[in-house]
């Protein structure tokens, strides 16, 4: 079992990450318009149309919840931009959740449709998984998505996550090979 790191110890390496093409930074209150532009766009929610954000106020509440995670657990969602352009093209990262009575690291991402097809989700999720495997190795990484979303399924597979059909419900489930989730 690895040493448990405090939120303060996790925050520094997660706060701002630079990948080959992306800048991943902790979300801030200034991101509310970008949250609404991306999460309020029905095209962004092609596989989950009921989840479209309906107002800027809803986006502000969603963002406030994301911001609370950083001091509580030491990581959370990033605002994502291409390295040479400060415009936010998406949001994503890891959240600590309980799944089947076990703490897990849930992988999340949502990009503006104009950014789709460039491998940004895989690049962001790979950076998040790499940090998690080094700093929080006892918690499994989980991707849960709709069966009809082949792009999200490919991201999970590229991360090295293993399909776990016995954990499916209305979503298909992938887990990291280094920490299986026991059945409830």
HUQUIPE-V235783 format. One record per run of one state. SS is the DSSP state (hx for helix, st for strand, lp for the rest). FROM is the first residue (numbers start at 0). LEN is the number of residues. Records with the same first field share a line. If there is no record, write none. Layout:
SS = FROM-LEN  FROM-LEN
//
This chain:
lp = 0-6  18-3  26-2  39-2  45-3  51-4  73-3  82-5  99-2  111-1  115-4  135-4  145-4  158-2  163-1  167-4  176-8
hx = 6-9  28-11  41-4  48-3  55-18  112-3  119-16  149-9  164-3
st = 15-3  21-5  76-6  87-12  101-10  139-6  160-3  171-5
//
